[in-house]
Amino acid sequence: NYMEDHLRNRNRLEAEWQELCNYESDRGAFTIALSEVNTNKNRYIDVLPCKYYHYYYYYYYY
C-alpha cells in the first residue's frame, strides 16, 4: 500500500512535493466554465469545474 511503499522509498514524499510545487495549471481549462452561457450552471461562484482528473493520486491511496 501507499505507506509501505513510502517507508521503503524515503525520497518519495520529497519527489511528490516537488511535483506539486512545479505544477502549473492550464488557465484555458476554465474558459468554458466562465462563459456567459454556463455561469448559471456553476454550483458555486468560487469553485470552477476542471477537466482534469487526478488518477495519479488515486493510484497511491487505493
C-alpha positions in Angstrom: 0.0 0.0 0.0 1.0 3.7 -0.1 2.5 3.9 3.4 4.6 0.7 3.0 6.0 2.0 -0.3 6.7 5.4 1.3 8.6 3.7 4.1 10.7 1.8 1.6 11.4 4.8 -0.5 12.2 7.8 1.7 12.7 10.2 -1.2 9.1 9.6 -2.5 7.4 12.2 -0.3 10.0 14.9 -1.4 9.6 13.9 -5.0 5.8 14.2 -4.7 6.1 17.6 -3.0 8.4 18.9 -5.9 5.9 17.7 -8.4 3.2 19.7 -6.7 5.4 22.8 -6.4 6.3 22.6 -10.1 2.7 22.2 -11.2 1.3 25.0 -13.4 -2.4 24.9 -14.1 -3.8 25.2 -17.6 -5.7 28.5 -17.5 -7.6 27.5 -20.6 -9.3 24.7 -18.6 -11.7 27.1 -17.1 -12.8 29.1 -20.2 -15.9 27.1 -20.8 -17.0 27.3 -17.2 -16.5 31.1 -17.2 -18.5 31.6 -20.5 -21.7 33.5 -20.0 -23.9 30.7 -21.2 -22.6 28.4 -18.4 -22.4 30.7 -15.4 -25.9 29.7 -14.2 -24.7 26.1 -14.3 -21.9 26.6 -11.8 -23.0 25.4 -8.4 -20.5 27.6 -6.5 -19.2 31.0 -7.6 -15.8 30.5 -6.1 -15.1 27.0 -7.4 -14.9 26.2 -11.1 -15.1 22.7 -12.7 -11.8 21.3 -14.1 -11.4 18.9 -17.0 -8.5 17.1 -15.4 -8.9 14.1 -13.0 -6.1 13.1 -10.7 -5.9 9.4 -11.3 -2.2 9.6 -10.4 -3.0 10.3 -6.7 -6.0 7.8 -6.7 -3.5 5.1 -7.6 -1.4 5.7 -4.4 -4.3 5.8 -2.0 -6.1 2.6 -3.1 
